Amino acid sequence: MIVKSKKFKSICPLKLSCGKVLDEYELTYETYGKLNKNKNNAVLVCHALSGNHHLAGKYSSADKHPGWWDNLIGPNKTLDTNKFFVIGINNLGGGDGSSGPKSINKKTNKPWGSKFPIATVEDWVNSHEALITSLNISKLSAVVGGSLGGMQAIQWAIKFPEKIKHAIVIAAAPNLTAQNIAFNEVARQSIITDPDFNKGNYYKKNKQPRRGLRIARMLGHITYLSDDVMNTKFGRKLKNKDYKYDFSTEFEIESYLNYQGDKFAKEFDANTYIRMTKALDYYDPASGSKISLSKIFKKIKSKFLVISFTSDWRFSPERSKEIVKALLDNNIDVKYAEITAASGHDAFLMTEPRYHAILKSYFNKMLGNS
């Protein structure tokens, strides 16, 4: 499947949660499949921390890297683009074409850098709604997201109850725990204290704070995997037969983390990373109260599918059950699945047969009720 990115340009001012206003902004997006005559088969897929608008397919036949959810989205796949019109959007503040720190501030003709405001989940949803409206779609068949994307699906159901029929929330939570906020702060500090960060204005020097970004990614990658999968895949395997008794890379897990860190630091924008983690930290529609969450959910009219994974210790099944309970408190139609999987938080990106079967069944039933 060969795909092409598109641009949405808005000249309507967008007031952000932080109080600042973007006079205009751009969002990069991709679409897959066709919008039907009734315009009731559109599915918005929201990306997680390090994702973007490129959900599936390739940009050319020579492209070696398909979209980040290519195992799920495409012709005859779990989210079948022969049936659904699928939309992927790069969030505001993202580093892949949407307005953000890397883009040019028209008032200065220089990259925004540190001056680009922090956008929240609420801001993303508001900007996404503007794009969806521009496509003449009055109601989405579904909003789907894993992790941070799942938070966006929840916010869609809260903010635009008349414009979404189904919300599919995978490996997510209604807010972050203190431990998760702590992980994010360590990741940010590794970037901010990198000598090349230059207070976020490193573009003019054309020198990314890669040391800090690679450490942030290594830390994050550890939290996305389960202990079981790390032991199964790497254990205590050495690259060589004997210990070297120095500080070189000796264990295979070290080599793997270094590779992932180096690869990520070459591809991802540091300013984007620290802003995405802040959006995660800030999202809390009920201000930390489980009782208030039920009250906030009263306005929801969409049906829900909530999925969690047994080995996901960063967004545990207990956090998904908080969402389910708040929905049930309001007699909202919700289906819940807890999948036994060894991959940890990253399980939502994997091709686990039961997981994909549940999603496929739900999507097929959506078509009959759209």
C-alpha positions as CSV (number, residue, x, y, z in Angstrom):
1,M,0.0,0.0,0.0
2,I,1.6,3.2,-1.2
3,V,0.6,6.3,0.8
4,K,1.1,10.0,0.7
5,S,1.0,12.6,3.5
6,K,-1.3,15.7,3.3
7,K,-1.4,19.1,5.0
8,F,-4.3,20.7,6.9
9,K,-3.8,24.5,7.4
10,S,-6.0,26.3,9.8
11,I,-6.2,30.1,10.0
12,C,-8.6,30.0,12.9
13,P,-6.9,30.9,16.2
14,L,-6.5,28.0,18.6
15,K,-6.4,28.8,22.2
16,L,-4.3,26.3,24.1
17,S,-4.7,25.0,27.6
18,C,-1.6,26.9,28.7
19,G,-3.4,30.2,27.8
20,K,-1.4,30.9,24.7
21,V,-2.9,31.2,21.3
22,L,-1.7,29.8,17.9
23,D,-3.0,32.3,15.3
24,E,-2.6,29.6,12.7
25,Y,-1.3,26.1,12.6
26,E,-0.7,23.1,10.3
27,L,-1.3,19.4,10.8
28,T,0.3,16.7,8.7
29,Y,-2.0,13.7,8.2
30,E,-2.6,10.6,6.1
31,T,-5.7,8.8,5.0
32,Y,-6.2,5.1,4.0
33,G,-9.2,3.7,2.2
34,K,-12.2,5.7,1.0
35,L,-14.9,7.7,2.7
36,N,-18.2,6.1,1.8
37,K,-21.3,8.0,0.5
38,N,-22.9,8.2,4.0
39,K,-19.6,9.4,5.5
40,N,-20.0,7.0,8.4
41,N,-17.0,4.8,8.0
42,A,-14.3,7.2,9.2
43,V,-11.9,6.0,11.9
44,L,-9.4,8.3,13.5
45,V,-6.3,6.6,14.9
46,C,-4.4,8.7,17.5
47,H,-0.7,8.1,18.0
48,A,1.3,7.6,21.2
49,L,4.4,9.3,22.5
50,S,6.9,8.5,19.7
51,G,4.3,7.9,16.9
52,N,3.1,10.1,14.1
53,H,0.6,10.3,11.3
54,H,2.2,7.5,9.3
55,L,0.1,4.6,10.5
56,A,0.5,2.1,7.6
57,G,1.8,1.5,4.1
58,K,5.0,2.8,2.5
59,Y,5.9,6.0,0.7
60,S,7.4,4.1,-2.2
61,S,8.1,0.6,-3.3
62,A,11.7,1.1,-2.2
63,D,10.7,2.2,1.3
64,K,11.9,-0.3,3.9
65,H,9.9,1.0,6.8
66,P,6.1,0.8,6.8
67,G,3.9,2.8,9.1
68,W,4.1,2.1,12.9
69,W,0.8,0.2,13.0
70,D,1.1,-1.5,9.6
71,N,0.4,-4.9,11.2
72,L,-3.1,-3.7,12.1
73,I,-4.2,-1.3,9.4
74,G,-4.5,-2.0,5.7
75,P,-6.5,-3.9,3.1
76,N,-8.0,-7.1,4.6
77,K,-6.2,-6.4,7.9
78,T,-7.7,-6.1,11.3
79,L,-8.7,-2.5,10.7
80,D,-9.6,-3.1,7.1
81,T,-9.1,-0.1,4.8
82,N,-11.4,-1.8,2.2
83,K,-14.2,-1.0,4.6
84,F,-13.0,1.9,6.7
85,F,-11.6,5.4,5.9
86,V,-8.7,5.6,8.3
87,I,-7.1,8.9,9.4
88,G,-3.8,9.4,11.1
89,I,-2.7,12.9,12.3
90,N,0.7,14.1,13.6
91,N,-0.1,16.0,16.8
92,L,0.7,19.7,17.4
93,G,4.2,20.0,18.7
94,G,5.2,16.9,16.8
95,G,8.4,16.6,14.8
96,D,6.9,15.2,11.6
97,G,5.4,18.1,9.7
98,S,2.7,19.5,12.1
99,S,3.3,22.9,13.7
100,G,5.9,22.5,16.4
101,P,9.3,23.5,17.7
102,K,11.0,22.6,14.3
103,S,8.6,24.6,12.2
104,I,9.1,28.2,11.2
105,N,7.5,31.0,13.3
106,K,6.2,33.4,10.7
107,K,6.7,36.3,13.1
108,T,10.5,35.7,13.3
109,N,11.2,33.6,10.2
110,K,13.1,31.3,12.5
111,P,12.3,27.9,14.1
112,W,10.0,28.1,17.0
113,G,12.4,26.2,19.2
114,S,11.8,26.7,22.9
115,K,9.1,29.3,22.2
116,F,6.6,26.8,20.8
117,P,4.0,26.3,23.6
118,I,3.3,23.0,25.2
119,A,0.1,21.5,23.7
120,T,-2.0,19.1,25.8
121,V,-4.3,16.2,24.9
122,E,-7.2,18.6,25.0
123,D,-5.5,20.9,22.5
124,W,-4.7,17.9,20.2
125,V,-8.3,16.8,20.2
126,N,-9.6,20.3,19.5
127,S,-7.2,20.7,16.5
128,H,-8.1,17.2,15.3
129,E,-11.8,18.1,15.4
130,A,-11.1,21.0,13.1
131,L,-9.3,18.8,10.6
132,I,-12.1,16.2,10.7
133,T,-14.7,18.9,10.1
134,S,-12.7,20.1,7.1
135,L,-13.1,16.6,5.6
136,N,-16.9,17.1,5.9
137,I,-17.1,14.3,8.4
138,S,-19.8,15.1,11.0
139,K,-19.4,11.9,13.1
140,L,-16.5,9.5,13.4
141,S,-17.3,5.8,13.4
142,A,-14.5,5.4,15.9
143,V,-11.5,7.0,17.6
144,V,-8.8,4.5,18.3
145,G,-5.6,4.9,20.3
146,G,-3.0,3.0,22.4
147,S,-1.3,4.5,25.4
148,L,-1.2,8.3,24.9
149,G,-3.5,7.7,21.9
150,G,-6.0,6.1,24.2
151,M,-6.1,9.2,26.3
152,Q,-7.0,11.1,23.2
153,A,-9.8,8.7,22.4
154,I,-11.2,9.3,26.0
155,Q,-11.0,13.0,25.5
156,W,-12.8,12.8,22.2
157,A,-15.7,11.0,23.9
158,I,-15.8,13.7,26.6
159,K,-15.4,16.8,24.5
160,F,-17.3,15.9,21.4
161,P,-19.9,13.3,22.5
162,E,-22.1,13.9,19.4
163,K,-19.2,13.4,17.0
164,I,-17.9,10.0,17.9
165,K,-19.8,6.7,17.9
166,H,-17.1,4.4,19.3
167,A,-14.0,4.9,21.5
168,I,-11.4,2.2,21.5
169,V,-8.9,2.7,24.3
170,I,-5.9,0.3,24.4
171,A,-3.2,0.1,27.1
172,A,-4.1,3.5,28.6
173,A,-5.2,5.2,31.8
174,P,-7.3,8.2,32.8
175,N,-4.1,9.8,34.2
176,L,-0.5,9.0,35.0
177,T,0.6,7.6,38.3
178,A,3.4,9.3,40.3
179,Q,5.8,6.6,39.1
180,N,5.0,7.3,35.5
181,I,5.4,11.1,36.0
182,A,8.8,10.3,37.6
183,F,10.0,8.3,34.6
184,N,9.0,11.1,32.3
185,E,10.9,13.7,34.4
186,V,14.1,11.6,34.4
187,A,13.7,11.4,30.6
188,R,13.2,15.1,30.3
189,Q,16.1,15.9,32.6
190,S,18.5,13.7,30.5
191,I,17.6,15.9,27.5
192,I,17.4,19.3,29.2
193,T,20.8,18.9,30.8
194,D,22.5,17.8,27.6
195,P,25.1,20.5,26.8
196,D,23.8,20.5,23.2
197,F,20.2,21.3,24.3
198,N,20.8,25.0,24.4
199,K,17.5,25.7,26.2
200,G,15.6,24.1,23.3
201,N,17.2,26.4,20.7
202,Y,19.6,23.9,19.1
203,Y,18.2,24.2,15.6
204,K,20.4,27.2,14.6
205,K,23.5,25.2,15.6
206,N,22.2,22.2,13.7
207,K,23.2,20.0,16.6
208,Q,20.6,17.8,18.3
209,P,21.1,16.9,22.0
210,R,21.4,13.3,21.0
211,R,23.2,12.1,24.2
212,G,20.2,13.1,26.3
213,L,17.6,11.9,23.8
214,R,19.2,8.4,23.5
215,I,19.3,8.1,27.3
216,A,15.6,9.1,27.5
217,R,14.7,6.5,24.9
218,M,16.7,3.8,26.6
219,L,14.9,4.5,29.9
220,G,11.5,4.6,28.1
221,H,12.2,1.4,26.3
222,I,12.9,-0.5,29.6
223,T,9.5,0.6,30.9
224,Y,7.7,-0.5,27.7
225,L,8.9,-4.1,28.0
226,S,8.1,-6.7,30.7
227,D,10.7,-8.4,32.8
228,D,9.7,-11.8,31.3
229,V,10.2,-10.7,27.7
230,M,13.5,-9.1,28.5
231,N,14.7,-12.3,30.2
232,T,13.4,-14.5,27.4
233,K,15.0,-12.4,24.7
234,F,18.3,-11.4,26.4
235,G,18.7,-13.0,29.8
236,R,22.3,-12.6,30.9
237,K,23.7,-13.3,27.5
238,L,27.1,-11.8,26.8
239,K,28.4,-10.5,23.5
240,N,31.7,-12.3,24.1
241,K,32.6,-15.3,26.2
242,D,34.2,-13.6,29.2
243,Y,33.8,-10.5,31.2
244,K,36.1,-7.6,30.2
245,Y,36.1,-5.9,33.6
246,D,35.7,-2.5,32.0
247,F,32.8,-0.2,31.1
248,S,32.3,-1.3,27.5
249,T,29.1,-2.9,26.3
250,E,29.2,-6.5,27.4
251,F,25.6,-7.8,27.8
252,E,23.3,-8.2,24.9
253,I,20.6,-6.2,26.6
254,E,23.1,-3.3,26.9
255,S,23.8,-3.6,23.2
256,Y,20.1,-3.7,22.4
257,L,19.4,-0.6,24.4
258,N,22.3,1.3,23.0
259,Y,21.1,0.5,19.5
260,Q,17.6,1.6,20.2
261,G,18.8,4.8,21.8
262,D,21.2,5.7,18.9
263,K,18.5,4.9,16.3
264,F,15.9,7.0,18.0
265,A,18.2,10.0,18.6
266,K,18.9,10.2,14.9
267,E,15.2,10.2,14.0
268,F,13.3,12.0,16.7
269,D,13.2,15.7,17.8
270,A,14.2,16.3,21.4
271,N,11.8,19.3,21.8
272,T,9.0,17.1,20.6
273,Y,9.9,14.4,23.1
274,I,9.8,16.6,26.2
275,R,6.5,18.2,25.1
276,M,4.8,14.8,24.5
277,T,5.9,13.6,27.9
278,K,4.4,16.8,29.4
279,A,1.1,16.2,27.6
280,L,1.1,12.7,29.2
281,D,1.7,14.2,32.7
282,Y,-0.9,16.9,32.4
283,Y,-3.8,14.7,31.2
284,D,-6.3,14.2,34.0
285,P,-9.9,15.1,33.1
286,A,-11.1,14.3,36.6
287,S,-8.3,16.0,38.6
288,G,-7.2,12.6,40.0
289,S,-10.5,11.7,41.5
290,K,-12.2,8.4,40.6
291,I,-15.5,9.7,41.8
292,S,-15.1,12.8,39.6
293,L,-14.2,10.6,36.7
294,S,-17.7,9.0,36.8
295,K,-19.1,12.6,36.8
296,I,-17.0,13.6,33.9
297,F,-18.1,10.6,31.9
298,K,-21.8,11.5,32.3
299,K,-21.7,13.5,29.1
300,I,-20.3,10.5,27.0
301,K,-22.6,9.0,24.4
302,S,-20.2,6.7,22.5
303,K,-19.7,3.0,23.0
304,F,-16.4,1.8,24.4
305,L,-14.0,-1.0,23.9
306,V,-11.2,-1.0,26.5
307,I,-8.2,-3.4,26.2
308,S,-5.3,-4.0,28.6
309,F,-2.4,-6.5,28.8
310,T,-1.5,-8.6,31.8
311,S,2.3,-7.8,31.6
312,D,1.9,-4.0,31.1
313,W,3.1,-2.6,34.4
314,R,3.3,1.0,33.1
315,F,-0.4,1.1,32.2
316,S,-1.7,-1.9,34.2
317,P,-5.0,-3.6,33.8
318,E,-6.1,-1.9,37.0
319,R,-5.9,1.5,35.4
320,S,-8.1,0.3,32.5
321,K,-10.6,-1.0,35.0
322,E,-10.9,2.5,36.4
323,I,-12.1,3.6,33.0
324,V,-14.5,0.7,32.7
325,K,-16.0,1.4,36.2
326,A,-16.5,5.1,35.5
327,L,-18.3,4.1,32.2
328,L,-20.5,1.5,34.0
329,D,-21.4,4.0,36.6
330,N,-23.1,5.9,33.8
331,N,-24.6,2.8,32.1
332,I,-22.4,3.4,29.1
333,D,-22.0,0.5,26.7
334,V,-18.5,-0.8,27.4
335,K,-16.7,-4.0,26.5
336,Y,-13.5,-4.9,28.3
337,A,-10.7,-7.4,27.4
338,E,-7.6,-8.2,29.4
339,I,-5.1,-10.0,27.1
340,T,-2.5,-12.4,28.4
341,A,0.6,-11.2,26.7
342,A,4.3,-11.2,27.6
343,S,5.4,-8.0,25.8
344,G,4.6,-5.4,28.4
345,H,3.3,-2.0,27.4
346,D,4.5,-2.5,23.8
347,A,2.0,-5.4,23.4
348,F,-0.5,-3.0,21.9
349,L,1.8,-2.6,18.9
350,M,2.3,-6.4,18.5
351,T,0.4,-8.9,16.4
352,E,-1.0,-11.0,19.2
353,P,-3.7,-13.3,17.7
354,R,-6.4,-12.9,20.5
355,Y,-5.9,-9.1,20.6
356,H,-6.3,-8.7,16.9
357,A,-9.2,-11.1,16.8
358,I,-11.1,-9.0,19.4
359,L,-10.4,-5.8,17.5
360,K,-11.5,-7.3,14.2
361,S,-14.7,-8.6,15.7
362,Y,-15.5,-5.2,17.2
363,F,-14.7,-3.4,13.9
364,N,-16.9,-5.8,12.0
365,K,-19.8,-5.2,14.4
366,M,-19.3,-1.4,14.1
367,L,-20.0,-1.6,10.4
368,G,-23.4,-3.2,11.0
369,N,-24.3,-0.4,13.5
370,S,-22.8,2.7,11.8
